[in-house]
């Protein structure tokens, strides 16, 4: 059978590390992947034991461990894994895979959920970073929003400029939207 032909009922292996799908693997290959699953589970188990251990270099310098998240639900996993805060909440993922932009209330609930889970730990929210690599289905509704250089935060929402910062400013725990000293430099520095 030619590669790429998948029939109803075929057994598949989805190898996310290698970025490939294996159709109808033989028993030996299937066993190798089962072994990889067992090894990954063991690594996770061992790493979980380190969640409450302080991060300190050999020369005694303490390192603050922060997690990056894309969805509010990931905040719980981050705390459970030992994160001391959220280094970057990529809030553009609230806007992806949908035909309508989220309103201020929906954003507020997402930010509030993360802040409540973090219980006073630091949280940095990046307000929308979309463009060539992340396209919003709703961008088709916004004139000029298809720039290859991307669009960030408020310019993406004409007529709705208060939604993102309004949602962030209204969130609990003294959330204060960070204002870069040089917005152009900050836009270039964003990952």
C-alpha positions in Angstrom: 0.0 0.0 0.0 1.3 3.5 -0.8 2.4 5.7 2.1 -0.3 8.1 3.3 -3.2 5.7 2.8 -5.0 5.2 6.0 -8.0 2.9 6.2 -10.8 2.9 8.7 -9.7 0.8 11.7 -5.9 1.1 11.0 -3.7 1.2 14.0 -1.6 4.4 14.1 1.3 5.7 16.1 1.5 9.5 16.4 5.1 10.5 17.1 4.9 14.1 18.1 8.7 14.2 18.8 9.6 13.2 15.2 6.5 14.9 13.7 5.3 11.7 11.9 2.4 9.2 11.8 3.2 5.6 11.5 0.5 3.5 9.8 0.0 -0.1 10.8 3.3 -0.5 12.8 4.6 -4.1 13.2 4.8 -5.6 16.7 8.5 -4.8 17.1 8.0 -1.1 16.3 4.9 -1.0 18.5 6.9 -2.5 21.4 9.7 0.1 20.9 7.1 2.9 21.2 5.6 1.3 24.3 9.0 1.3 25.9 9.4 5.0 25.0 6.1 5.7 26.7 7.3 3.8 29.8 10.6 5.8 29.9 8.7 9.1 29.5 6.4 8.2 32.3 9.3 7.4 34.5 11.0 10.7 33.7 7.8 12.5 34.6 7.6 10.6 37.9 11.2 11.5 38.8 10.8 15.1 37.8 7.6 15.5 39.9 9.7 14.7 43.0 11.7 17.9 42.3 8.6 20.2 42.2 9.2 21.5 45.8 13.0 21.6 45.6 14.5 25.1 45.4 16.4 25.9 42.2 20.0 26.8 43.2 23.1 26.7 41.1 26.2 25.0 42.4 27.7 28.3 43.5 24.6 29.1 45.6 22.7 31.5 43.2 19.0 31.0 43.5 17.0 30.8 40.2 13.4 31.6 40.0 11.5 29.0 37.9 8.6 30.5 36.0 6.4 28.6 33.5 5.0 29.8 30.1 1.4 28.9 29.5 -1.0 29.3 26.6 -4.3 28.5 28.3 -5.6 29.2 31.8 -5.9 25.5 32.6 -2.1 25.1 32.2 -1.6 27.2 35.3 -2.5 24.4 37.6 0.0 22.1 35.9 2.7 24.7 36.2 2.2 25.2 40.0 2.0 21.4 40.5 5.4 21.1 38.6 6.9 23.7 41.0 6.7 26.9 39.0 7.0 30.0 41.2 4.9 32.1 38.8 4.0 32.5 35.2 6.8 34.0 33.1 4.6 34.4 30.1 0.8 33.9 29.6 0.5 33.9 25.8 -3.0 35.3 25.8 -3.2 35.2 22.0 -4.2 31.6 22.4 -7.6 32.8 23.8 -8.1 34.3 20.3 -7.1 31.3 18.2 -9.4 28.6 16.6 -12.5 30.7 16.8 -14.5 33.0 14.4 -15.2 35.7 16.9 -12.8 37.7 19.1 -13.3 37.2 22.9 -14.9 40.1 24.7 -13.5 41.8 27.8 -15.5 39.6 30.1 -14.2 36.4 28.7 -10.6 37.7 28.8 -11.2 38.9 32.4 -12.4 35.4 33.4 -9.3 33.8 31.9 -6.9 36.2 33.5 -8.7 35.9 36.9 -8.6 32.1 36.7 -4.8 32.2 36.3 -4.3 34.7 39.0 -6.4 32.8 41.5 -4.5 29.6 40.8 -1.2 31.4 41.2 -2.3 32.9 44.6 -0.2 36.0 44.5 2.8 34.6 42.6 3.9 36.8 39.6 2.1 36.5 36.3 3.2 38.2 33.1 0.4 38.5 30.4 1.4 39.1 26.8 -1.6 40.7 25.2 -1.9 39.1 21.7 1.0 38.4 19.4 -0.3 37.2 16.1 0.7 37.5 12.5 2.6 35.3 10.1 3.0 32.4 12.4 -0.3 32.6 14.3 -3.3 33.7 12.2 -6.7 34.4 13.8 -9.7 33.3 11.9 -11.4 36.5 13.0 -8.6 38.6 11.4 -10.5 38.4 8.1 -13.0 40.8 9.8 -10.3 43.4 10.6 -9.0 45.6 7.8 -5.2 45.4 7.5 -4.8 42.7 10.1 -2.9 40.3 7.8 0.5 41.9 8.0 3.4 39.4 7.8 5.0 41.4 10.6 2.0 40.6 12.8 -0.3 42.8 14.9 -0.1 43.2 18.6 -2.8 43.9 21.2 -4.8 47.1 20.9 -4.2 47.8 17.1 -5.8 44.4 16.4 -9.1 45.5 18.0 -10.3 48.7 16.4 -13.3 50.1 18.3 -12.6 47.7 21.2 -9.4 49.2 22.5 -10.3 48.8 26.1 -11.0 45.0 26.0 -7.6 43.6 26.7 -6.1 46.1 29.1 -9.5 46.6 30.7 -9.8 42.9 31.3 -6.3 42.8 32.7 -6.7 45.9 34.9 -10.0 44.6 36.3 -8.4 41.3 37.4 -7.7 40.6 41.1 -4.4 40.5 43.0 -3.2 43.9 41.9 -2.5 43.0 38.3 -0.9 45.9 36.6 -0.4 45.7 32.8 3.3 46.2 32.1 4.1 49.2 29.9 7.3 48.8 28.0 9.7 51.8 28.1 10.1 51.4 24.3 7.1 49.7 22.8 8.9 49.1 19.4 11.8 47.4 21.2 9.5 45.4 23.3 7.6 44.1 20.2 10.9 43.0 18.7 12.0 41.2 21.9 8.8 39.2 22.3 9.3 35.4 21.7 
